[in-house]
Amino acid sequence: MTEAQIKVKRTESILLELIPEALGSLNDSRLHELDVIDIKCSRGRSDAKVYLDPASYTEAQKNEFLKLLRNARPIVETYCMKNQGWFRSPKFTFEFDEQMKKAQSIEELFKKIAKE
């Protein structure tokens, strides 16, 4: 692992702790219930994708959460930047992680095949 990759991983792990704290400090209680699953930073650490747990939210609820998060993004970025003493924070992009649903459906297909 190169030094640049280590820095990216370190930034991701710090953000994984800070973003839920930042969401919890917001006045909107709807954002307090969101769970951050993973964070992927770009190579230069200027952008970061924040993956959220889709849980049992409907598409309308997911869209509402994403709209709220787009509005709260600058506040969350400022919180992370001030907390760590960084000169700048990565620009966050929030999205729900659908990989778990895909993995579950694939597992169900394998179970059906095994039964036949």
N, C-alpha and C positions, 0 to 999 in steps of 0.2 A: 504494500500500500504506500503510495507516495505521500509526501507532506501535504500537498494540496487536497488529496482525498481525505486525509486525516482532519484537516481544518473544516472541510465540508461536513464530515460526520459529526464533529464536535459541535458545529453550529446547529445541525439538525437536532442533536440531543438536547442542546440548551433551549431551542425553540419549542421542543416537545413538552418541556416543563413550563415555559413562560406563557405560551399562547393560552392554555386553559386558565392560568392565573389572570391573564389580561381579560379573557372573556368573563370570568367570574367577577371582575371588578367593575364591569359595565352596569349601567342602570337598568338595562333591559333584561329581565329575569328569564326570558325565553332562551337567551343565548347561554345561560348558565348550565343548561341541561345537555349541551352538545359535548360529545366525546371526541377528542382528537386521537386518531389512530396512528397516523404516520405523517412525516414531513419529508419532502424531497427538495433539496436546494439545487440550484443550477451550479455549474462548475465555478463560476465567479462569485457565487453567493449573493447575486443581485436580485434573484427571484426565488420564491419558494412556494411549492404547492402544498397546501395543508389538506390532508385527507380526513374526513369526518365519518363517524359511524352512522350509517343510514338507519340503524335500529328498525323501528317499525313505523317510520314516517311515511305519509302519503306523498305523492309527487307535488301536490299543492303546498304541503308543509315544507318540503325540501326547497321549493322555489322561494317560499317566504323566508326561510332561514338564510338562503344564499343572498337574497336581497338585503336582509339585515346585516349580514357579514360584509357585503360590499360597502355599506355605509359606515360600518364600524372599523373597517380595515385601517384607515389612518391612525385611529386611536390605539389599536392593537400594535401597530408598527412602532408608534411613539413609545408605548409602554415597554416594549422589548428593547428598544434602542436606549432608553434612559436607564432601565434596569441593569443592562450590561455595560453601559458607558461606551457604546459603539458610536462611531461617527455617522453611520447610516444603517438602516435596517433593510433586510430583503423585502421586496414587494410581494405581498402575500396574494395567492389565488386560492380560494376555498372551493372544495368540491367534495361530494359524497363518494366514498369508496364502494364501488359496486363489485369489486373482486370477490368478496365473500359470498355474495349471492350466486355469482357464476361458479365458484368452487362447489357450493352446496348443490347446485343443479347438476353439475358434472358427477358428483358423488352419487346423487340419486339415480342418474342414468346408469352408472356402473353397478349399483345395487340391483336395478331392474334387469340388467344383462346377466348378472350372476344368478338371479332367480330362474331365468329361462334356460 
